[in-house]
Amino acid sequence: MAASRRLKLRPALVRGPEVTIQLEGAPLRAHEGETVAAALMAAGHGVTRRTVGGAPRGVYCGMGVCFECLVVVDGIPNTRACMTWVREGMEVARQDGLRATDDALGGA
C-alpha cells in the first residue's frame, strides 16, 4: 500500500475513528468524517471514473457541482465521491461510462 497522502494535523485536531472501506474488493483505510473522495486521494487513487470514451476523471470541484468524481457505492452508480461520507464496510468501485439508475429508467 502506498504511503498516506493525508495532511498532518495540528496538535489540537484529531481524525475520526479509522474505518475500512473496500475499493474494488481491496481494503482501504479511511476515517469517519471524511468523504470517499478524500479517502481515495489520500491513498493515491486519483481516478474515480472513466468517460464513455475512456478518458480518466477524478475530483475537480470537490463540492458536488461538477459531477466528475462519480463512483459506484454499494452498487449505486453515479454517486458523487466528494459528497459521500465514508462508513465501515462501504464498497466503492470506479465507474466506467454512463450508468443508468432506476430513477432514470422510470423507477423499478
C-alpha positions in Angstrom: 0.0 0.0 0.0 1.3 3.5 -0.8 2.1 5.9 1.9 -0.9 8.0 3.1 -1.1 11.4 1.5 -3.2 12.9 4.3 -2.2 16.2 5.7 -0.6 16.2 9.1 -2.9 17.6 11.8 -2.1 20.3 14.3 -2.0 19.1 17.9 -5.5 20.3 18.8 -7.1 18.4 15.9 -7.9 14.7 15.7 -9.2 12.5 12.9 -12.3 10.5 13.3 -12.1 6.8 14.1 -10.5 4.6 11.5 -12.8 2.5 9.3 -12.2 0.2 6.4 -13.9 0.5 3.1 -13.5 -1.7 0.1 -12.2 -0.3 -3.2 -13.0 -2.8 -5.9 -12.5 -5.6 -3.4 -9.3 -4.3 -1.8 -9.4 -2.9 1.8 -8.7 0.8 2.1 -8.2 2.7 5.3 -10.4 5.8 5.9 -11.6 7.9 8.8 -15.1 8.8 9.9 -15.8 12.4 8.9 -14.0 12.3 5.5 -15.5 11.8 2.1 -15.0 8.9 -0.3 -13.0 11.4 -2.5 -10.7 12.3 0.4 -10.1 8.6 1.3 -9.3 7.8 -2.4 -7.0 10.7 -2.8 -5.2 10.0 0.5 -4.5 6.5 -0.7 -3.2 7.8 -4.1 -6.2 6.9 -6.2 -6.8 10.0 -8.3 -9.1 8.4 -11.0 -12.7 7.9 -9.9 -14.3 7.1 -13.2 -13.8 6.9 -17.0 -15.9 8.6 -19.6 -17.8 6.7 -22.3 -14.7 7.4 -24.5 -12.3 6.1 -21.8 -10.8 9.4 -20.6 -10.0 9.3 -16.8 -11.8 11.7 -14.5 -11.4 12.5 -10.8 -12.2 15.1 -8.2 -12.4 18.5 -9.8 -14.5 20.9 -7.8 -14.7 18.9 -4.6 -18.1 20.4 -3.6 -20.6 18.4 -5.7 -21.1 20.8 -8.6 -19.2 19.2 -11.5 -20.1 15.5 -11.2 -16.6 14.5 -12.3 -15.9 12.2 -9.3 -18.8 9.7 -9.9 -18.2 6.3 -8.3 -20.4 3.3 -7.6 -21.1 3.0 -3.8 -22.7 -0.2 -2.5 -23.9 -1.0 -6.0 -25.4 2.5 -6.6 -23.9 4.2 -9.7 -23.5 8.0 -10.2 -22.6 8.6 -6.6 -20.5 11.8 -6.0 -17.4 10.8 -4.1 -16.9 14.3 -2.9 -20.3 14.4 -1.2 -20.4 10.9 0.3 -19.2 10.2 3.8 -17.2 7.0 4.3 -18.6 4.4 6.6 -17.4 1.0 7.8 -17.7 -1.7 5.2 -18.7 0.6 2.3 -18.0 -0.9 -1.1 -16.7 1.5 -3.7 -15.9 0.9 -7.4 -14.7 3.2 -10.1 -17.4 3.9 -12.7 -16.9 3.2 -16.4 -19.0 5.3 -18.8 -22.6 6.2 -18.2 -24.7 4.2 -15.7 -28.4 4.2 -15.7 -30.2 4.4 -12.4 -33.7 3.1 -11.6 -34.9 6.7 -11.4 -33.6 7.4 -14.9 -35.5 4.4 -16.2 -38.8 5.5 -14.7 -38.5 3.5 -11.4 -38.1 -0.2 -11.0 
